Amino acid sequence: MGKNKRKNKQQQQQSPSLVQTPTQTQSEAASGSASGTTSASGSAAGNQTSESHIVQDKNKIDGKRFPSLSGRRGELNALVVRLLELVAMQPANPNEEWKQYVELQLQLQRIMVLEEPLQKAVCLDATDDQSRQAKVTAFSEWAKAGGVKTDCLEIAIFPGYQLGLRATQDIAAEQPVLSVPRTLIFSEEHLPETDRKLFCNFPLLTNFNLAYALVIEKVRGPDSVWRPYIDVLPARYNTVLYFSIEQMQRLRGTAACTSALRQCRVIARQYANMYKCAHIRPDASSASSMGVLFTQHGLCYELYRWAVSTVMTRQNLVPRELQANDDGDDLSQLPISALIPYWDMANHRPGKITSYYDSGVHQMDCTAQEACKAGEQFFIYYGDRSNADLLVHNGFIDVNNRKDYVKIRLGLGLSDALVEQRAKILARLNIERKAELRVLPAPDYISGELLAFVRVFNMSADQLEHWGSDLERAVDLLHIDCALETDHETRTWQYLYQRLKLLLGVLEATFKESDELQQLEKIQLTEKQEVNKELPGQEIDLLVVQYRRLERRILTDALEYAQERCKV
């Protein structure tokens, strides 16, 4: 399952870290920075081969040789150039965004076909439970030899979860159960000096750097000191990077769709820009390091989406140990993305944060959030996140998510003569002119920020003058029982009703209820028969169907609530 935890604010001063990372592991900002500055350190290999006869390239790392794709390089270059053209375009509306995604996926599928010889050389295939259990044993021995301490947990295979942590004895709530030393926490700082220098120019792109470092260690294979850990990581994930076009189609009309499409576009852009640096337009600039992933480490798209998905689903932020880079820049206030072996095998259950990084002794400590009987699975809480976020970035959802919500995009119109007065009141409430606001599960339904925005949006000139003259009172607009004129409140709830009805209409139009129910029943039946290994993608199908049903429930309940408020 995915791993992405959040820091408990009560522990900030004494143990600064395990803070939650940005919701997008490879953010738009990171992608822009990386794609705008990376360049290659080497040119494309020019071995004399034919497309049907792949020979070995001279490029090596730790004695490994990778298949040369020189016979396919021209076609690959053309596909990547088209990929770069696509990601450079900003879609104007959801339909254009969808068309762009479909073409991106078609280009990436062609790229993966051409890169298949390289993919087979650097990517490990999925293993069965028996062979994976053998790797779990080797990993557990490696982890404990490296300083992981636990006397009440072990790694086990759980149906529906793959790997997880199992209690070997009864565990009490708040009992210390696990510690992982800094020396066994994987980050760019633990790479050899020659590799670590590659990241000096990108201290803010810590997620990107972690994926880069993971690729290097993955390709090193048996020569990597992290091999036992890498061997127990999933061979593929349920993140949106692995969705087929048909599976993504089922996500259309939901609040998660735009975020999912954006994530795919960002990762495609990162890959294409690094490829360009290595094989299309190499140079020798100070930022040329990123291109060596291709020229020296055998990077292909399949390997990159695996590394990115590993980071997306498991990363946490911990304090930096290296306080400055080669230029003397102070990095002490910038946390670093990291993977925490053994602990990150724990799966999610609603509760409270009970894991903290102790800077005093340089280790991650975890206590039990609840009592756990011997033989039961031990869970931790990943933090307050919506199911849309969990689906896009972690590849799972929580059907009992008490912190779930559905985002609604609202904005003030530029043609509105009263836009500045409205914006002034919203600013007092820390609400942007264009904002994503939350529809909540029962019994809350409408967040205070969403209610306040719609109230301000529906104010007349006189009402704006009244509320704008005393901005300290504006916080009252966040509360359901704010004293407002009856006709104003009626307009507010009528607007919310119509907006929610529209969102539900779009959701229903993209997937018929009867078809969805039949699909869910079919997937649940096959899941009981454990045929996921024979029919790849069924887990994703189930996730999408379940997510749609949860989003529909939130919107339907909120719609009924708004309708009742209209009658008051």
N, C-alpha and C positions, 0 to 999 in steps of 0.2 A: 504494500500500500504506500501511498505517498507520505512524505515526511516534510513538514514545514511548520516549525513551532514558533510560539511567541513568548517573549519575556514577560515575567510577572513584574508589574510596576513596583510592587512593594519591595522587590529585591534589587532595585536599580543601583543603589549606592554601594551595597556591600558586595554584590557580584554582578558586575556590568557585562552581561551578555546572555546569549541565547535570545536575542531580539528577533522579531519576525522580519523576514525579508520583504521587499516590495512584492506586491501581488503578481507582477509579471517578472519572472526570473530573468528573462532576457528582455529588458524593457525597451520601449521605443527610443528612449534617450541613449541607452547603452548601444543599441543597434546603430543609431546615427553616428555616435562617436567612433565606434569601431569601424564602421563602413567608410567613414570619411577620412580615416587616418591610416588604415592598414595598407601595407604593400608587401610585395614578395621579396624574399631574400635569394631566390633562385629562379631560373627559367624552367620552362617545361622540358621534360626529358625528350630527347630526340632520337631514341633508339630506332633502328631500322627494323620495323615489324610490319606485319599485315594485321588487319582487324581480326582475322580468323586464327592468328597465331600469336598469342600473348607470351612474351619472353620476360625475363627478369630485368628490372631496372637496376642501375648502379646505386640509386638512393638507398641508404641503409640507416638503421638505428639499432645499436646493440647487436650487430651481426645479422639482423633480419633483412631479408630482401622482399620487396613488394612487386606484384605484377605490374608491368608497364602498360599503360593505356594509350601509348603513343599512336597506335593504329586507329584509335577511336577519338583522339584528342580534338581533331577538327570538329567533329559532330558535337562533342561535349562542350567545346568553346562556344559554338553557336547557340546551344541550349542555354548556357549560362548567360550569354549576352542578352538573350530574350528574357531570361529570368530577371536580370538587372533592369531591363526596360519596364517590366511589369511592376516590380516593387517600387520603382521611382514614381509611379502614378498614384495619386491620392484619390480614391473613389469618392464620387460626389453624393452617392446615395446607397442604400442597402443593396439594390439590384446590381449596381456596378461593382460593389464590394464582393458580391457573390460571384459574378462573372470573372473577376480578377482571381479569386480563390481557385475556381475550377481550372482556369488556365495555368495557374501556378502549380497546382497538383499534377496536371498532365505533363508539364515540363519536368517536374521532379521525378515522376514515374519513369520518364524516358531516361533521365540522368541515372537513376538507380539501376536500370537495365544495363546501361553502358558501363557502370562502375562495378558490376557484379563480381568480376574476378578480384578486384581490390577488396570489395566487401567481404568475400569469403576468406580472404587472407587476414583481415584485421578484426572482424566481428565474430564473436562466439555464438554458436547456435544455442537455442533453448535446450535444456537437458530435462530428463525425466526425474521424478521425485527421488528415485533411488540414488542416482548419480549426484543429484543436488544435495541429498542428505550427507553423502560422503564429503562433499565440499564444505558443508556446514560444520562437520566435525573438524576438518582441517582449519577452517576459519576460527572456530571457537578456541582451539588450541593456540592459534596465532594471536588472537585477541588477548587471551589471559596471559600469555607469555609477554605480551607488550604492555601489560599493566592494567587491563580491564579487571575490575573487581566486582564480583557478585556471587553470593552464596545461596541465592534463592530463585535464580532465573536461568533458563536455558532456551536455545533457539529450537523451534519446532515448526512443522508444516501444519497449517490449519486450513481446512476446506473453505474456499471463498476468500481466503486472505493470502495464500501462498505461505510465506514465512512470517513468523511472529515470535513473541516471547512467552514462554510458559512457566508458571510458578512451579518450583520443585518442592515447595513447602507452603504452609499457610502464611499469608502476608497480611499484616495489619495496615490500616490506613495511616499514611504519613511515615511509614517505616522506610528507612534508607534501603535501596535495593540495588543500586548500580552506580559505578563511577568509571569514567573514561579519562585517562590522562591526556594532556595536550599533545604529547609525542605520538599518540595514536589518532589524533583528529586531523583529517586530510584537508589540506588547503595548498594554495600555491607556495606558501612559505616552507612547505616540507619537500619541495622539489630540490634536486641538486642545484648548486650555485649557477651553473651554466644555463639551466632552464629558467631559474627564478628571475634572472635578469631580463627575460623576455617580457615580463609584466610591469616593468618599472614605468613605462609610459602610460599605463592604464590603471592607476590605483583606484579609480572610482568604479571601474567596470568589474567589480569583484565577482559577480555571477558569471560573467563571460570568462574571466580568468580561471575560475574553478572548472568550468567545462573544458577549457583549453588544457588545464593540467591533467584532468581525468583522461582525456584523449591520449596524452603522452604516456601515462602509466598503463592504460589499456593496451596500447600497441607494444609496450615493452614485454608484455606477456610474462613468462616465467622469470625474467630478469628483474621484474618490478618487486620491490619490497611490499607493495600493496596488493599483490596478486591474490592472496587468500580472501581479501575483502572484495575485490572486483569480481572474483569468481562467484560470490553468492548474491551479487546484484542481479536483478531481473534482466533477461536478455532483451525484452521489449516492454513497453509500458502502455497504459490506457490514456495517456495524455492526448490532447487534440492533434499533436504532430503525427500520431498513428491512425487518426480517423481516415476512413475512406471517404470519397466524395459523397457516396450514398449515406453514410453515417452522419456526416456533417449536414447533409440536406435535412435530416430529421431534427437537427438543432435549430433550423431556421425558424424565425418568429419568436424565439426565446430571448430573454435578456442576456444569456450567455453567448449568443452567436457572434456578435460583433467582437467581443473580447477573444473568442476562439479564432476567428478569422485573422484578427490583428496579430495574434501570437504566431500563427503560421507564417504570415507575411514577414514578421520581424526575423524569424529564424531562417527563412529562405534568403532574406537579404544578407544576413550575416554570412551564411555559407557562400553565397554568390560573390560577395566582396572578397572573402578570403581566397576563393578559387581564382578570381581575377588577379589578385596580387601574385599568386603562384604561377599561373599559366597563361594569362592573357596580357597583363601589363606589369611585369615585375620591375622593381627598381631597388635601389640600395639606400633608401631613406632610413632615418632612425626608427621609423615605425614599421619596418619591413618584417618584423618578427612573426606576425600572424600568418604569413604565407608559408612558413616552414611546416605548418601542420600538414600541408599537402606534399611538399617536396621532400620532407624528411620523416614524416610520421604516418604517411599513407592515409590521410583523411579522405573519407567519402561521405556523402550525405547521410547514409544509414548510420555510420559511426557517430556523426555529429548530432543527429537527432537523439540517439541513445544517450550521449553524454549530456546534452541539454536537458533531456527528460529526467535523467538521474539527478541532476542539480535541482531542477524544478521541484521534484517530489521529495527531496531529502535534505536540502540545504538549511543551514542556520547561520546566524551571524555571531561571531565570537570576537573578542578584542584582538587587535593586531599585536604580534610580538616584535615585529620589525617596525621600529618607530620612525624610520626615515628611508627614502630611496636614495639612489646615487646622486641626485641633485641636491640632497639635503632637505627636501620638503618634509614638513612635519605631518606624519600619517597617524599619529597617536589617537586622534579623534575619529578615525575612519575604521569601523569594524570590517571584518573580512568574512566572506562566505566560506563555509566549511562543511564537510561531511563527517559525521560522528559514528564510526563503526560500532556495531553491537546494539547500542542504544537506538539507532535508527531502524532496527528491526521491529520495534514496538509499534503496534497499530493504534488507530485512533478510536476513542470513545468519549462522548461528552463528559465534561467534568471541570477540572481546574488545572492550571499549569503547576507542575511539580518538578520541573527540571531547570537547573540554573548552572551557569558557568562561574566557578569560584576562582577569581583572579589571584587570590592569595596562594593557593596550592596548585594552580594551573591545571584544573580538571573540571569536567562536567559531572555534576551530581544529580541523581534522580531519586525521588521518594515516591511512594505509592499514593495515588490520588484517592484510592478506595481499597477496602479489604479484598483479598483475592485468595481463593482456596487452592490448595495444592492440585496441580493438574489442569487448572483453568488458564485461559489466556490472560496475560497481563497487558493492560492498555494504558496509554497516556493520552493527554488532551493536546491537540495541535493548535488550539487557539480559536478566537472568535472570527470565523470566516463564513461567508455565504456558500451555499452549494454550487453556485455558478463559479466562484473562485476555486473551490475544491475540484470541480469537474475539469475546468480548463487547465489548471496548473498541477493538480495532483492525481488526476485520473480516477477519482472515486467521489461518491457523495455520501452524506450522512442523513439518512431518512428521519433521524430523531434530532436534527440540528435545531437547537433552541435559538441560535443566533442567525438563522437564515433570513434572507430578504431578497426582494426583486427590485432592481433599479429602474427608475423612470427618468428619462432625459427630458428636462424642461429648460426653456430659455426665454429671455425677454426679447421681444421683437425690436429691431432697430427703427422700424417705422412708427413705433409707439411714441407719441409726443410726451408722454409722462415717464419714459424709460429711466431717466436720470433720478427722478424722485423714488421710483421703485428700487433701483439699484442701491441708492443710499440706505434705505431701510434694510435691504437684504444684506448689505455689507456689515451692518451692525450685528447681524446674526451669523456672520461668517459664511454666508451663502453666496456663491458666484452668480453672475448673470446667466450663465449657462451651467447647469449643474445636473449631476446624477443623484437623484433622491430616492429614498427607500420606502417601498411598500413592505409591511411587516406581517409575519404570521399572527394568527389570533393569540391573545385577545387585544393586541395593540393596533394592528391593521395599517395605520398611517403614521409615519414618523413625524416628529415635531417639525423637522426641517421641510418636509414635503408639504405639510399643512400650512406652514408659515409662507412658503413660496407662493402657493395658490391663493392664499388670502391677500398677499401683497399684489399679486398679478390681477386680482379682481377688484382692487380698490379704485374708487373714483378719485377725482382730483381733490375734492374736499377731504376725503378720508386719508389720502396720502399726505396732505398738508397737516392734518391732525396728528398722525403717527410720526411724521417726519419732524415735527416741532419738539418732540420729546423722545429722542432715540433710546433713552434708558428704559422706557416702557416697552420698547419693541420686542423684548424677550417674552413678553406675555403672548405674542403671536405664536409661539412654539407650543402653547398649551391648549388642550382640547376645550377647556372651559373659559377661554379668553372672552372678555366682554366685548362683543361686536354687534353691530346692527343686524337684525334678523334677516333682512333682504341680502345683506353682504354674506352672511354665513350660508344662506340658501344658494347663492351663486357659487360660493366656494365648493360646497359639496356636490352641486350639480356638475361643476367642471370636473371634479375628481371622479364622479360616477361615469361621465362620458369618456374620460381618458382611460379609465380601467376597462370599460366596455370595449373600447377600441383595441386595447392591448390583447384582451381575451379573444377578440374577433380575429386578429392577426394570428394568434397562437392556434386557434381552431382551424383557420384556413390552411395552415401549413401541414396539418396532420389531423386526419379525421379520428374522432373518438373511437369509433368501432374498430378501425384498423389498428389503432394503438393498443386497445385492450387485447385484441387477438394476438398481436405481436408480443405483448408482455406475457400473456399466458404461455405462448410457445417457448419463449426464452426461459421462463421460470421452469417449465417442464424439462427442457434440455439441460438446464443448470443442475437440476436434481440428479440427472443421469450422468453428470460430470463429463460432458462431451466438449467442453471448451477447448481442449487440446486438439481435438479432431476438427473443430469448426472455429478457427481463429476469428476474433472479432465479436464473438457472442457477448463477452463481458461488456464491450463498448456499447453494443446494441441495448443491453439491459440498462446500462448507466444512462443513456440518452432518454430512453422511455421513462425511467423512474424520475429523472430530472424534470422532464416536461410535466409529469403528473404533479410533482411537488410545486413547481412554479404555478401551474394552473390552480392548484388549491389555494395558494396565497392570494392570487389575484381574484379568484371567485369569492373567497371570504371577505376580502377588502371591498369588492363591488357590492356585496350584500350589505355590508356595514355602511358604505356611503349612501346606499339607497335608503336605509333606515334614517340616516342623519338628514337626508333631504326632507323627510316627513316631519321632523321635529319642529 
